[in-house]
Amino acid sequence: MTQPFRWYPHDGERHAIPVDAGHGECIETLCHKELVMDTGRRLRCEATCAECDSTWRAAVGIPPQSRRQAFLLDPLDRSTATSADVPVEASR
Ligand SMILES: [Zn+2]
């Protein structure tokens, strides 16, 4: 399943952005923050933006997840990869 969004570090949190955003593009996060895409930025251990998370889930039909479950998934999600593990979580 192809995810329409990916996580991107911005302003101390990780926000969801369109997966096809290119370097230097002006983009908008799912929580309506505007930023200029820098493909050199990498996720570290930023907290997940709750609004982006819930908007992403609503967009792809995944039920809400507890913060603890989200935290347990985060350590594996450091790359530019989308949250491919989310659909697995939703099937429980
Ligand atoms: Zn956000």
PDB file of the backbone (N, CA, C, O) and the ligand in Angstrom, with CONECT records:
HET     ZN  A 101       1
ATOM      1  N   MET A   1       0.844  -1.186   0.000  1.00  0.00           N
ATOM      2  CA  MET A   1       0.000   0.000   0.000  1.00  0.00           C
ATOM      3  C   MET A   1       0.890   1.250   0.000  1.00  0.00           C
ATOM      4  O   MET A   1       1.796   1.369   0.825  1.00  0.00           O
ATOM      5  N   THR A   2       0.636   2.150  -0.899  1.00  0.00           N
ATOM      6  CA  THR A   2       1.417   3.379  -0.981  1.00  0.00           C
ATOM      7  C   THR A   2       0.808   4.449  -0.084  1.00  0.00           C
ATOM      8  O   THR A   2      -0.381   4.756  -0.172  1.00  0.00           O
ATOM      9  N   GLN A   3       1.629   4.997   0.761  1.00  0.00           N
ATOM     10  CA  GLN A   3       1.171   6.065   1.645  1.00  0.00           C
ATOM     11  C   GLN A   3       1.277   7.399   0.919  1.00  0.00           C
ATOM     12  O   GLN A   3       2.246   7.635   0.197  1.00  0.00           O
ATOM     13  N   PRO A   4       0.294   8.272   1.102  1.00  0.00           N
ATOM     14  CA  PRO A   4       0.339   9.579   0.417  1.00  0.00           C
ATOM     15  C   PRO A   4       1.233  10.592   1.133  1.00  0.00           C
ATOM     16  O   PRO A   4       1.541  11.647   0.579  1.00  0.00           O
ATOM     17  N   PHE A   5       1.650  10.277   2.361  1.00  0.00           N
ATOM     18  CA  PHE A   5       2.428  11.246   3.152  1.00  0.00           C
ATOM     19  C   PHE A   5       3.696  10.604   3.695  1.00  0.00           C
ATOM     20  O   PHE A   5       3.871   9.386   3.657  1.00  0.00           O
ATOM     21  N   ARG A   6       4.570  11.461   4.200  1.00  0.00           N
ATOM     22  CA  ARG A   6       5.762  10.991   4.897  1.00  0.00           C
ATOM     23  C   ARG A   6       5.990  11.935   6.069  1.00  0.00           C
ATOM     24  O   ARG A   6       5.427  13.029   6.120  1.00  0.00           O
ATOM     25  N   TRP A   7       6.826  11.497   7.013  1.00  0.00           N
ATOM     26  CA  TRP A   7       7.143  12.351   8.160  1.00  0.00           C
ATOM     27  C   TRP A   7       8.319  13.237   7.829  1.00  0.00           C
ATOM     28  O   TRP A   7       9.234  12.848   7.103  1.00  0.00           O
ATOM     29  N   TYR A   8       8.276  14.454   8.385  1.00  0.00           N
ATOM     30  CA  TYR A   8       9.339  15.431   8.125  1.00  0.00           C
ATOM     31  C   TYR A   8       9.566  16.252   9.391  1.00  0.00           C
ATOM     32  O   TYR A   8       8.609  16.744   9.989  1.00  0.00           O
ATOM     33  N   PRO A   9      10.837  16.405   9.807  1.00  0.00           N
ATOM     34  CA  PRO A   9      11.108  17.161  11.029  1.00  0.00           C
ATOM     35  C   PRO A   9      10.987  18.663  10.795  1.00  0.00           C
ATOM     36  O   PRO A   9      11.579  19.203   9.861  1.00  0.00           O
ATOM     37  N   HIS A  10      10.224  19.324  11.640  1.00  0.00           N
ATOM     38  CA  HIS A  10      10.056  20.774  11.512  1.00  0.00           C
ATOM     39  C   HIS A  10       9.659  21.350  12.858  1.00  0.00           C
ATOM     40  O   HIS A  10       8.705  20.888  13.484  1.00  0.00           O
ATOM     41  N   ASP A  11      10.399  22.367  13.302  1.00  0.00           N
ATOM     42  CA  ASP A  11      10.023  23.099  14.497  1.00  0.00           C
ATOM     43  C   ASP A  11       9.907  22.193  15.725  1.00  0.00           C
ATOM     44  O   ASP A  11       9.030  22.389  16.567  1.00  0.00           O
ATOM     45  N   GLY A  12      10.800  21.198  15.822  1.00  0.00           N
ATOM     46  CA  GLY A  12      10.835  20.342  17.004  1.00  0.00           C
ATOM     47  C   GLY A  12       9.877  19.163  17.008  1.00  0.00           C
ATOM     48  O   GLY A  12       9.865  18.367  17.947  1.00  0.00           O
ATOM     49  N   GLU A  13       9.084  19.055  15.969  1.00  0.00           N
ATOM     50  CA  GLU A  13       8.165  17.929  15.884  1.00  0.00           C
ATOM     51  C   GLU A  13       8.285  17.302  14.495  1.00  0.00           C
ATOM     52  O   GLU A  13       8.870  17.886  13.583  1.00  0.00           O
ATOM     53  N   ARG A  14       7.727  16.114  14.358  1.00  0.00           N
ATOM     54  CA  ARG A  14       7.679  15.549  13.012  1.00  0.00           C
ATOM     55  C   ARG A  14       6.252  15.694  12.501  1.00  0.00           C
ATOM     56  O   ARG A  14       5.275  15.314  13.147  1.00  0.00           O
ATOM     57  N   HIS A  15       6.193  16.261  11.311  1.00  0.00           N
ATOM     58  CA  HIS A  15       4.903  16.555  10.698  1.00  0.00           C
ATOM     59  C   HIS A  15       4.746  15.731   9.429  1.00  0.00           C
ATOM     60  O   HIS A  15       5.730  15.296   8.832  1.00  0.00           O
ATOM     61  N   ALA A  16       3.523  15.528   9.032  1.00  0.00           N
ATOM     62  CA  ALA A  16       3.247  14.784   7.810  1.00  0.00           C
ATOM     63  C   ALA A  16       3.189  15.744   6.630  1.00  0.00           C
ATOM     64  O   ALA A  16       2.539  16.788   6.686  1.00  0.00           O
ATOM     65  N   ILE A  17       3.885  15.365   5.556  1.00  0.00           N
ATOM     66  CA  ILE A  17       3.908  16.175   4.336  1.00  0.00           C
ATOM     67  C   ILE A  17       3.627  15.264   3.146  1.00  0.00           C
ATOM     68  O   ILE A  17       3.723  14.043   3.273  1.00  0.00           O
ATOM     69  N   PRO A  18       3.282  15.830   1.997  1.00  0.00           N
ATOM     70  CA  PRO A  18       3.065  14.986   0.810  1.00  0.00           C
ATOM     71  C   PRO A  18       4.324  14.206   0.482  1.00  0.00           C
ATOM     72  O   PRO A  18       5.426  14.754   0.508  1.00  0.00           O
ATOM     73  N   VAL A  19       4.163  12.936   0.176  1.00  0.00           N
ATOM     74  CA  VAL A  19       5.314  12.060  -0.029  1.00  0.00           C
ATOM     75  C   VAL A  19       6.130  12.465  -1.254  1.00  0.00           C
ATOM     76  O   VAL A  19       7.314  12.138  -1.337  1.00  0.00           O
ATOM     77  N   ASP A  20       5.522  13.165  -2.200  1.00  0.00           N
ATOM     78  CA  ASP A  20       6.229  13.506  -3.435  1.00  0.00           C
ATOM     79  C   ASP A  20       6.835  14.909  -3.410  1.00  0.00           C
ATOM     80  O   ASP A  20       7.221  15.430  -4.457  1.00  0.00           O
ATOM     81  N   ALA A  21       6.923  15.528  -2.227  1.00  0.00           N
ATOM     82  CA  ALA A  21       7.495  16.873  -2.126  1.00  0.00           C
ATOM     83  C   ALA A  21       8.977  16.847  -2.500  1.00  0.00           C
ATOM     84  O   ALA A  21       9.731  15.995  -2.031  1.00  0.00           O
ATOM     85  N   GLY A  22       9.380  17.782  -3.344  1.00  0.00           N
ATOM     86  CA  GLY A  22      10.766  17.835  -3.789  1.00  0.00           C
ATOM     87  C   GLY A  22      11.556  18.909  -3.064  1.00  0.00           C
ATOM     88  O   GLY A  22      10.984  19.803  -2.441  1.00  0.00           O
ATOM     89  N   HIS A  23      12.877  18.812  -3.149  1.00  0.00           N
ATOM     90  CA  HIS A  23      13.761  19.754  -2.474  1.00  0.00           C
ATOM     91  C   HIS A  23      13.496  21.191  -2.942  1.00  0.00           C
ATOM     92  O   HIS A  23      13.404  21.461  -4.140  1.00  0.00           O
ATOM     93  N   GLY A  24      13.378  22.097  -1.979  1.00  0.00           N
ATOM     94  CA  GLY A  24      13.177  23.503  -2.296  1.00  0.00           C
ATOM     95  C   GLY A  24      11.726  23.885  -2.532  1.00  0.00           C
ATOM     96  O   GLY A  24      11.410  25.063  -2.699  1.00  0.00           O
ATOM     97  N   GLU A  25      10.858  22.910  -2.546  1.00  0.00           N
ATOM     98  CA  GLU A  25       9.434  23.196  -2.760  1.00  0.00           C
ATOM     99  C   GLU A  25       8.819  23.807  -1.512  1.00  0.00           C
ATOM    100  O   GLU A  25       9.174  23.438  -0.393  1.00  0.00           O
ATOM    101  N   CYS A  26       7.912  24.724  -1.701  1.00  0.00           N
ATOM    102  CA  CYS A  26       7.139  25.269  -0.590  1.00  0.00           C
ATOM    103  C   CYS A  26       5.952  24.327  -0.383  1.00  0.00           C
ATOM    104  O   CYS A  26       5.125  24.152  -1.278  1.00  0.00           O
ATOM    105  N   ILE A  27       5.879  23.733   0.784  1.00  0.00           N
ATOM    106  CA  ILE A  27       4.839  22.739   1.038  1.00  0.00           C
ATOM    107  C   ILE A  27       4.082  23.085   2.314  1.00  0.00           C
ATOM    108  O   ILE A  27       4.480  23.964   3.079  1.00  0.00           O
ATOM    109  N   GLU A  28       2.992  22.376   2.518  1.00  0.00           N
ATOM    110  CA  GLU A  28       2.183  22.592   3.711  1.00  0.00           C
ATOM    111  C   GLU A  28       2.010  21.263   4.431  1.00  0.00           C
ATOM    112  O   GLU A  28       1.670  20.252   3.815  1.00  0.00           O
ATOM    113  N   THR A  29       2.246  21.272   5.736  1.00  0.00           N
ATOM    114  CA  THR A  29       2.050  20.057   6.515  1.00  0.00           C
ATOM    115  C   THR A  29       0.549  19.800   6.668  1.00  0.00           C
ATOM    116  O   THR A  29      -0.276  20.653   6.341  1.00  0.00           O
ATOM    117  N   LEU A  30       0.215  18.622   7.166  1.00  0.00           N
ATOM    118  CA  LEU A  30      -1.203  18.311   7.355  1.00  0.00           C
ATOM    119  C   LEU A  30      -1.829  19.174   8.451  1.00  0.00           C
ATOM    120  O   LEU A  30      -3.053  19.266   8.541  1.00  0.00           O
ATOM    121  N   CYS A  31      -0.992  19.811   9.292  1.00  0.00           N
ATOM    122  CA  CYS A  31      -1.534  20.719  10.314  1.00  0.00           C
ATOM    123  C   CYS A  31      -1.397  22.166   9.862  1.00  0.00           C
ATOM    124  O   CYS A  31      -1.446  23.093  10.671  1.00  0.00           O
ATOM    125  N   HIS A  32      -1.223  22.343   8.546  1.00  0.00           N
ATOM    126  CA  HIS A  32      -1.264  23.662   7.913  1.00  0.00           C
ATOM    127  C   HIS A  32      -0.093  24.582   8.261  1.00  0.00           C
ATOM    128  O   HIS A  32      -0.262  25.798   8.353  1.00  0.00           O
ATOM    129  N   LYS A  33       1.086  24.006   8.453  1.00  0.00           N
ATOM    130  CA  LYS A  33       2.292  24.817   8.598  1.00  0.00           C
ATOM    131  C   LYS A  33       2.987  24.846   7.240  1.00  0.00           C
ATOM    132  O   LYS A  33       3.166  23.811   6.599  1.00  0.00           O
ATOM    133  N   GLU A  34       3.374  26.040   6.815  1.00  0.00           N
ATOM    134  CA  GLU A  34       4.074  26.147   5.541  1.00  0.00           C
ATOM    135  C   GLU A  34       5.578  26.095   5.783  1.00  0.00           C
ATOM    136  O   GLU A  34       6.081  26.692   6.734  1.00  0.00           O
ATOM    137  N   LEU A  35       6.281  25.391   4.931  1.00  0.00           N
ATOM    138  CA  LEU A  35       7.730  25.289   5.064  1.00  0.00           C
ATOM    139  C   LEU A  35       8.344  25.019   3.700  1.00  0.00           C
ATOM    140  O   LEU A  35       7.660  24.641   2.749  1.00  0.00           O
ATOM    141  N   VAL A  36       9.656  25.225   3.631  1.00  0.00           N
ATOM    142  CA  VAL A  36      10.384  24.918   2.406  1.00  0.00           C
ATOM    143  C   VAL A  36      11.081  23.582   2.603  1.00  0.00           C
ATOM    144  O   VAL A  36      11.875  23.415   3.529  1.00  0.00           O
ATOM    145  N   MET A  37      10.783  22.641   1.733  1.00  0.00           N
ATOM    146  CA  MET A  37      11.294  21.282   1.837  1.00  0.00           C
ATOM    147  C   MET A  37      12.812  21.246   1.700  1.00  0.00           C
ATOM    148  O   MET A  37      13.375  21.815   0.766  1.00  0.00           O
ATOM    149  N   ASP A  38      13.462  20.573   2.638  1.00  0.00           N
ATOM    150  CA  ASP A  38      14.904  20.339   2.574  1.00  0.00           C
ATOM    151  C   ASP A  38      15.111  18.836   2.670  1.00  0.00           C
ATOM    152  O   ASP A  38      15.011  18.258   3.752  1.00  0.00           O
ATOM    153  N   THR A  39      15.399  18.207   1.544  1.00  0.00           N
ATOM    154  CA  THR A  39      15.503  16.740   1.534  1.00  0.00           C
ATOM    155  C   THR A  39      16.718  16.248   2.318  1.00  0.00           C
ATOM    156  O   THR A  39      16.862  15.045   2.539  1.00  0.00           O
ATOM    157  N   GLY A  40      17.589  17.158   2.738  1.00  0.00           N
ATOM    158  CA  GLY A  40      18.743  16.747   3.538  1.00  0.00           C
ATOM    159  C   GLY A  40      18.408  16.552   5.006  1.00  0.00           C
ATOM    160  O   GLY A  40      19.211  15.996   5.755  1.00  0.00           O
ATOM    161  N   ARG A  41      17.240  16.998   5.424  1.00  0.00           N
ATOM    162  CA  ARG A  41      16.860  16.863   6.832  1.00  0.00           C
ATOM    163  C   ARG A  41      16.415  15.435   7.108  1.00  0.00           C
ATOM    164  O   ARG A  41      15.727  14.816   6.297  1.00  0.00           O
ATOM    165  N   ARG A  42      16.818  14.927   8.261  1.00  0.00           N
ATOM    166  CA  ARG A  42      16.467  13.567   8.645  1.00  0.00           C
ATOM    167  C   ARG A  42      15.738  13.576   9.978  1.00  0.00           C
ATOM    168  O   ARG A  42      16.025  14.391  10.856  1.00  0.00           O
ATOM    169  N   LEU A  43      14.796  12.664  10.114  1.00  0.00           N
ATOM    170  CA  LEU A  43      14.085  12.525  11.374  1.00  0.00           C
ATOM    171  C   LEU A  43      15.044  12.003  12.440  1.00  0.00           C
ATOM    172  O   LEU A  43      15.875  11.137  12.168  1.00  0.00           O
ATOM    173  N   ARG A  44      14.924  12.530  13.634  1.00  0.00           N
ATOM    174  CA  ARG A  44      15.720  12.024  14.754  1.00  0.00           C
ATOM    175  C   ARG A  44      14.752  11.419  15.754  1.00  0.00           C
ATOM    176  O   ARG A  44      14.280  10.299  15.560  1.00  0.00           O
ATOM    177  N   CYS A  45      14.453  12.136  16.807  1.00  0.00           N
ATOM    178  CA  CYS A  45      13.492  11.587  17.772  1.00  0.00           C
ATOM    179  C   CYS A  45      12.437  12.631  18.092  1.00  0.00           C
ATOM    180  O   CYS A  45      11.985  12.749  19.231  1.00  0.00           O
ATOM    181  N   GLU A  46      12.048  13.392  17.063  1.00  0.00           N
ATOM    182  CA  GLU A  46      11.036  14.406  17.267  1.00  0.00           C
ATOM    183  C   GLU A  46       9.701  13.773  17.675  1.00  0.00           C
ATOM    184  O   GLU A  46       9.366  12.663  17.262  1.00  0.00           O
ATOM    185  N   ALA A  47       8.971  14.495  18.478  1.00  0.00           N
ATOM    186  CA  ALA A  47       7.631  14.041  18.840  1.00  0.00           C
ATOM    187  C   ALA A  47       6.729  14.137  17.612  1.00  0.00           C
ATOM    188  O   ALA A  47       6.884  15.026  16.775  1.00  0.00           O
ATOM    189  N   THR A  48       5.795  13.215  17.527  1.00  0.00           N
ATOM    190  CA  THR A  48       4.860  13.233  16.418  1.00  0.00           C
ATOM    191  C   THR A  48       3.820  14.324  16.630  1.00  0.00           C
ATOM    192  O   THR A  48       3.242  14.441  17.711  1.00  0.00           O
ATOM    193  N   CYS A  49       3.586  15.115  15.602  1.00  0.00           N
ATOM    194  CA  CYS A  49       2.543  16.133  15.657  1.00  0.00           C
ATOM    195  C   CYS A  49       1.186  15.422  15.686  1.00  0.00           C
ATOM    196  O   CYS A  49       0.842  14.685  14.761  1.00  0.00           O
ATOM    197  N   ALA A  50       0.434  15.648  16.740  1.00  0.00           N
ATOM    198  CA  ALA A  50      -0.842  14.940  16.911  1.00  0.00           C
ATOM    199  C   ALA A  50      -1.833  15.262  15.798  1.00  0.00           C
ATOM    200  O   ALA A  50      -2.577  14.394  15.342  1.00  0.00           O
ATOM    201  N   GLU A  51      -1.830  16.518  15.370  1.00  0.00           N
ATOM    202  CA  GLU A  51      -2.790  16.908  14.325  1.00  0.00           C
ATOM    203  C   GLU A  51      -2.442  16.240  12.995  1.00  0.00           C
ATOM    204  O   GLU A  51      -3.324  15.753  12.287  1.00  0.00           O
ATOM    205  N   CYS A  52      -1.148  16.221  12.660  1.00  0.00           N
ATOM    206  CA  CYS A  52      -0.734  15.540  11.425  1.00  0.00           C
ATOM    207  C   CYS A  52      -1.071  14.055  11.489  1.00  0.00           C
ATOM    208  O   CYS A  52      -1.545  13.467  10.518  1.00  0.00           O
ATOM    209  N   ASP A  53      -0.816  13.464  12.650  1.00  0.00           N
ATOM    210  CA  ASP A  53      -1.059  12.035  12.815  1.00  0.00           C
ATOM    211  C   ASP A  53      -2.534  11.706  12.617  1.00  0.00           C
ATOM    212  O   ASP A  53      -2.877  10.777  11.887  1.00  0.00           O
ATOM    213  N   SER A  54      -3.405  12.478  13.273  1.00  0.00           N
ATOM    214  CA  SER A  54      -4.838  12.174  13.167  1.00  0.00           C
ATOM    215  C   SER A  54      -5.364  12.475  11.767  1.00  0.00           C
ATOM    216  O   SER A  54      -6.244  11.776  11.266  1.00  0.00           O
ATOM    217  N   THR A  55      -4.819  13.524  11.134  1.00  0.00           N
ATOM    218  CA  THR A  55      -5.270  13.857   9.781  1.00  0.00           C
ATOM    219  C   THR A  55      -4.833  12.787   8.798  1.00  0.00           C
ATOM    220  O   THR A  55      -5.590  12.400   7.908  1.00  0.00           O
ATOM    221  N   TRP A  56      -3.593  12.306   8.966  1.00  0.00           N
ATOM    222  CA  TRP A  56      -3.076  11.231   8.117  1.00  0.00           C
ATOM    223  C   TRP A  56      -3.964   9.990   8.268  1.00  0.00           C
ATOM    224  O   TRP A  56      -4.367   9.382   7.276  1.00  0.00           O
ATOM    225  N   ARG A  57      -4.258   9.628   9.497  1.00  0.00           N
ATOM    226  CA  ARG A  57      -5.078   8.436   9.739  1.00  0.00           C
ATOM    227  C   ARG A  57      -6.463   8.577   9.115  1.00  0.00           C
ATOM    228  O   ARG A  57      -6.984   7.639   8.512  1.00  0.00           O
ATOM    229  N   ALA A  58      -7.040   9.749   9.266  1.00  0.00           N
ATOM    230  CA  ALA A  58      -8.368   9.974   8.696  1.00  0.00           C
ATOM    231  C   ALA A  58      -8.315   9.865   7.169  1.00  0.00           C
ATOM    232  O   ALA A  58      -9.235   9.346   6.538  1.00  0.00           O
ATOM    233  N   ALA A  59      -7.214  10.367   6.587  1.00  0.00           N
ATOM    234  CA  ALA A  59      -7.094  10.377   5.127  1.00  0.00           C
ATOM    235  C   ALA A  59      -6.975   8.980   4.548  1.00  0.00           C
ATOM    236  O   ALA A  59      -7.457   8.725   3.444  1.00  0.00           O
ATOM    237  N   VAL A  60      -6.339   8.071   5.277  1.00  0.00           N
ATOM    238  CA  VAL A  60      -6.139   6.720   4.741  1.00  0.00           C
ATOM    239  C   VAL A  60      -7.006   5.675   5.445  1.00  0.00           C
ATOM    240  O   VAL A  60      -6.889   4.480   5.171  1.00  0.00           O
ATOM    241  N   GLY A  61      -7.877   6.129   6.356  1.00  0.00           N
ATOM    242  CA  GLY A  61      -8.822   5.220   6.977  1.00  0.00           C
ATOM    243  C   GLY A  61      -8.241   4.328   8.049  1.00  0.00           C
ATOM    244  O   GLY A  61      -8.665   3.184   8.208  1.00  0.00           O
ATOM    245  N   ILE A  62      -7.255   4.852   8.799  1.00  0.00           N
ATOM    246  CA  ILE A  62      -6.657   4.080   9.892  1.00  0.00           C
ATOM    247  C   ILE A  62      -7.181   4.629  11.212  1.00  0.00           C
ATOM    248  O   ILE A  62      -7.180   5.842  11.425  1.00  0.00           O
ATOM    249  N   PRO A  63      -7.633   3.739  12.107  1.00  0.00           N
ATOM    250  CA  PRO A  63      -8.172   4.218  13.382  1.00  0.00           C
ATOM    251  C   PRO A  63      -7.098   4.878  14.246  1.00  0.00           C
ATOM    252  O   PRO A  63      -5.911   4.601  14.073  1.00  0.00           O
ATOM    253  N   PRO A  64      -7.501   5.748  15.176  1.00  0.00           N
ATOM    254  CA  PRO A  64      -6.546   6.419  16.062  1.00  0.00           C
ATOM    255  C   PRO A  64      -5.731   5.409  16.857  1.00  0.00           C
ATOM    256  O   PRO A  64      -6.164   4.283  17.100  1.00  0.00           O
ATOM    257  N   GLN A  65      -4.544   5.843  17.252  1.00  0.00           N
ATOM    258  CA  GLN A  65      -3.607   4.975  17.948  1.00  0.00           C
ATOM    259  C   GLN A  65      -3.198   5.648  19.251  1.00  0.00           C
ATOM    260  O   GLN A  65      -3.123   6.875  19.330  1.00  0.00           O
ATOM    261  N   SER A  66      -2.935   4.843  20.264  1.00  0.00           N
ATOM    262  CA  SER A  66      -2.503   5.454  21.525  1.00  0.00           C
ATOM    263  C   SER A  66      -1.104   6.036  21.375  1.00  0.00           C
ATOM    264  O   SER A  66      -0.350   5.627  20.492  1.00  0.00           O
ATOM    265  N   ARG A  67      -0.762   6.976  22.222  1.00  0.00           N
ATOM    266  CA  ARG A  67       0.558   7.596  22.148  1.00  0.00           C
ATOM    267  C   ARG A  67       1.649   6.561  22.431  1.00  0.00           C
ATOM    268  O   ARG A  67       2.733   6.632  21.852  1.00  0.00           O
ATOM    269  N   ARG A  68       1.371   5.610  23.309  1.00  0.00           N
ATOM    270  CA  ARG A  68       2.386   4.601  23.625  1.00  0.00           C
ATOM    271  C   ARG A  68       2.684   3.750  22.392  1.00  0.00           C
ATOM    272  O   ARG A  68       3.847   3.481  22.090  1.00  0.00           O
ATOM    273  N   GLN A  69       1.658   3.333  21.691  1.00  0.00           N
ATOM    274  CA  GLN A  69       1.883   2.537  20.484  1.00  0.00           C
ATOM    275  C   GLN A  69       2.661   3.336  19.460  1.00  0.00           C
ATOM    276  O   GLN A  69       3.549   2.799  18.797  1.00  0.00           O
ATOM    277  N   ALA A  70       2.338   4.609  19.323  1.00  0.00           N
ATOM    278  CA  ALA A  70       3.041   5.461  18.366  1.00  0.00           C
ATOM    279  C   ALA A  70       4.511   5.560  18.741  1.00  0.00           C
ATOM    280  O   ALA A  70       5.381   5.517  17.871  1.00  0.00           O
ATOM    281  N   PHE A  71       4.790   5.692  20.037  1.00  0.00           N
ATOM    282  CA  PHE A  71       6.176   5.800  20.490  1.00  0.00           C
ATOM    283  C   PHE A  71       6.935   4.522  20.164  1.00  0.00           C
ATOM    284  O   PHE A  71       8.087   4.575  19.733  1.00  0.00           O
ATOM    285  N   LEU A  72       6.304   3.389  20.363  1.00  0.00           N
ATOM    286  CA  LEU A  72       6.988   2.121  20.118  1.00  0.00           C
ATOM    287  C   LEU A  72       7.323   1.933  18.639  1.00  0.00           C
ATOM    288  O   LEU A  72       8.285   1.244  18.301  1.00  0.00           O
ATOM    289  N   LEU A  73       6.544   2.535  17.774  1.00  0.00           N
ATOM    290  CA  LEU A  73       6.807   2.411  16.344  1.00  0.00           C
ATOM    291  C   LEU A  73       7.895   3.380  15.880  1.00  0.00           C
ATOM    292  O   LEU A  73       8.618   3.097  14.925  1.00  0.00           O
ATOM    293  N   ASP A  74       8.005   4.504  16.549  1.00  0.00           N
ATOM    294  CA  ASP A  74       8.903   5.563  16.093  1.00  0.00           C
ATOM    295  C   ASP A  74      10.367   5.176  15.919  1.00  0.00           C
ATOM    296  O   ASP A  74      10.972   5.577  14.925  1.00  0.00           O
ATOM    297  N   PRO A  75      10.971   4.408  16.842  1.00  0.00           N
ATOM    298  CA  PRO A  75      12.399   4.139  16.704  1.00  0.00           C
ATOM    299  C   PRO A  75      12.779   3.503  15.372  1.00  0.00           C
ATOM    300  O   PRO A  75      13.924   3.628  14.939  1.00  0.00           O
ATOM    301  N   LEU A  76      11.862   2.841  14.731  1.00  0.00           N
ATOM    302  CA  LEU A  76      12.171   2.189  13.456  1.00  0.00           C
ATOM    303  C   LEU A  76      11.937   3.120  12.276  1.00  0.00           C
ATOM    304  O   LEU A  76      12.292   2.801  11.142  1.00  0.00           O
ATOM    305  N   ASP A  77      11.349   4.248  12.546  1.00  0.00           N
ATOM    306  CA  ASP A  77      10.919   5.128  11.463  1.00  0.00           C
ATOM    307  C   ASP A  77      11.821   6.358  11.366  1.00  0.00           C
ATOM    308  O   ASP A  77      11.344   7.487  11.480  1.00  0.00           O
ATOM    309  N   ARG A  78      13.112   6.147  11.158  1.00  0.00           N
ATOM    310  CA  ARG A  78      14.051   7.260  11.124  1.00  0.00           C
ATOM    311  C   ARG A  78      14.352   7.702   9.697  1.00  0.00           C
ATOM    312  O   ARG A  78      14.865   8.800   9.484  1.00  0.00           O
ATOM    313  N   SER A  79      14.047   6.886   8.753  1.00  0.00           N
ATOM    314  CA  SER A  79      14.395   7.214   7.382  1.00  0.00           C
ATOM    315  C   SER A  79      13.314   8.082   6.754  1.00  0.00           C
ATOM    316  O   SER A  79      12.393   8.536   7.433  1.00  0.00           O
ATOM    317  N   THR A  80      13.436   8.302   5.470  1.00  0.00           N
ATOM    318  CA  THR A  80      12.424   9.072   4.768  1.00  0.00           C
ATOM    319  C   THR A  80      11.236   8.195   4.398  1.00  0.00           C
ATOM    320  O   THR A  80      10.286   8.652   3.763  1.00  0.00           O
ATOM    321  N   ALA A  81      11.300   6.940   4.800  1.00  0.00           N
ATOM    322  CA  ALA A  81      10.213   6.026   4.466  1.00  0.00           C
ATOM    323  C   ALA A  81       8.920   6.482   5.125  1.00  0.00           C
ATOM    324  O   ALA A  81       8.936   7.122   6.177  1.00  0.00           O
ATOM    325  N   THR A  82       7.833   6.155   4.513  1.00  0.00           N
ATOM    326  CA  THR A  82       6.543   6.476   5.101  1.00  0.00           C
ATOM    327  C   THR A  82       6.257   5.473   6.199  1.00  0.00           C
ATOM    328  O   THR A  82       6.994   4.499   6.354  1.00  0.00           O
ATOM    329  N   SER A  83       5.225   5.689   6.945  1.00  0.00           N
ATOM    330  CA  SER A  83       4.892   4.792   8.031  1.00  0.00           C
ATOM    331  C   SER A  83       4.245   3.526   7.505  1.00  0.00           C
ATOM    332  O   SER A  83       3.047   3.301   7.678  1.00  0.00           O
ATOM    333  N   ALA A  84       5.060   2.702   6.859  1.00  0.00           N
ATOM    334  CA  ALA A  84       4.548   1.473   6.274  1.00  0.00           C
ATOM    335  C   ALA A  84       4.044   0.519   7.328  1.00  0.00           C
ATOM    336  O   ALA A  84       3.283  -0.404   7.038  1.00  0.00           O
ATOM    337  N   ASP A  85       4.479   0.750   8.566  1.00  0.00           N
ATOM    338  CA  ASP A  85       4.063  -0.147   9.650  1.00  0.00           C
ATOM    339  C   ASP A  85       2.667   0.194  10.163  1.00  0.00           C
ATOM    340  O   ASP A  85       2.087  -0.582  10.923  1.00  0.00           O
ATOM    341  N   VAL A  86       2.131   1.315   9.771  1.00  0.00           N
ATOM    342  CA  VAL A  86       0.831   1.743  10.287  1.00  0.00           C
ATOM    343  C   VAL A  86      -0.297   0.799   9.879  1.00  0.00           C
ATOM    344  O   VAL A  86      -1.111   0.444  10.732  1.00  0.00           O
ATOM    345  N   PRO A  87      -0.387   0.376   8.625  1.00  0.00           N
ATOM    346  CA  PRO A  87      -1.474  -0.527   8.264  1.00  0.00           C
ATOM    347  C   PRO A  87      -1.447  -1.829   9.051  1.00  0.00           C
ATOM    348  O   PRO A  87      -2.502  -2.392   9.345  1.00  0.00           O
ATOM    349  N   VAL A  88      -0.266  -2.314   9.395  1.00  0.00           N
ATOM    350  CA  VAL A  88      -0.151  -3.524  10.182  1.00  0.00           C
ATOM    351  C   VAL A  88      -0.780  -3.299  11.550  1.00  0.00           C
ATOM    352  O   VAL A  88      -1.520  -4.139  12.063  1.00  0.00           O
ATOM    353  N   GLU A  89      -0.466  -2.143  12.124  1.00  0.00           N
ATOM    354  CA  GLU A  89      -1.002  -1.800  13.426  1.00  0.00           C
ATOM    355  C   GLU A  89      -2.523  -1.735  13.385  1.00  0.00           C
ATOM    356  O   GLU A  89      -3.197  -2.122  14.340  1.00  0.00           O
ATOM    357  N   ALA A  90      -3.053  -1.246  12.276  1.00  0.00           N
ATOM    358  CA  ALA A  90      -4.493  -1.066  12.155  1.00  0.00           C
ATOM    359  C   ALA A  90      -5.243  -2.379  12.037  1.00  0.00           C
ATOM    360  O   ALA A  90      -6.449  -2.431  12.276  1.00  0.00           O
ATOM    361  N   SER A  91      -4.539  -3.440  11.673  1.00  0.00           N
ATOM    362  CA  SER A  91      -5.227  -4.713  11.450  1.00  0.00           C
ATOM    363  C   SER A  91      -5.458  -5.482  12.746  1.00  0.00           C
ATOM    364  O   SER A  91      -6.123  -6.517  12.729  1.00  0.00           O
ATOM    365  N   ARG A  92      -4.922  -4.998  13.876  1.00  0.00           N
ATOM    366  CA  ARG A  92      -5.084  -5.698  15.128  1.00  0.00           C
ATOM    367  C   ARG A  92      -6.501  -5.581  15.658  1.00  0.00           C
ATOM    368  O   ARG A  92      -6.810  -6.123  16.720  1.00  0.00           O
TER     369      ARG A  92
HETATM  370 ZN    ZN A 101       1.897  18.784  12.118  1.00  0.00          ZN2+
END
